[in-house]
Amino acid sequence: MTFSFAQLVGRYSLVVSPELLAFVERTFIDPAPVTEREAVRAEALAEAAAAQLVIEPDGTLISRAGAVEFYRIQLPAGPGRLEQLAFEKAPGQSVVLRMLDADTVVAAQPGKPDAVFRRETT
């Protein structure tokens, strides 16, 4: 789907998919000491449930979970139609945003499952 930057503006919540849960298990929970796994799992699932992507009209993109902000960057908020919007959230860590429909954004990062975000209605 092509989109304009203005269509991308909004607040989105992470969809916690089976693929994302499996990634969290492999990446964060399995490597933890057995005695800490339940605490690590609870923390990771709480973070995923609270994860948001916020895209403001001025081009500011904020990734956060609750009060914890992971990154805030400035995107090019120009006119025109886009197939995708690529940026680096940190040096060497690229992200590509695509819109699946008017209320769904996908964030793709190398080595991670796609993160699907749904627009919040309130």
Helices and strands as residue ranges (DSSP letters): H 5-8, E 10-14, H 18-24, I 25-29, G 34-36, H 37-50, E 51-55, E 60-65, E 68-74, E 85-90, E 93-101, E 104-108, E 115-119
